[in-house]
């Protein structure tokens, strides 16, 4: 038996602003944007070639809206792996990504925490220098 996680849902305020951020700022690909009617869309983004995707879900209720940007209770929720940490870190900074710390080097690799446009915390992770 073979299993994998295909997608994770990420609550967003607005489909179009989320698509713009994840594609233009983080450099992800828009894999799907299908209108499902009644203001609902199936929007999927991911880094090029990634096996796991993000399903961008526009909050439909006040309860959902309250969790935008804090789906992990203030902890890092997503981990973006790169093979060229320094280049990706510099490029992301140039595109306006807000890093919450300077890069650091841990036993498992180079890491820097950043937040997306909603405040979700991510780790940018690269190999050990």
Helices and strands as residue ranges (DSSP letters): E 7-12, H 15-20, I 21-25, E 29-37, E 40-46, E 53-58, H 62-66, E 76-82, H 85-94, E 98-99, E 104-106, E 109-115, E 121-126
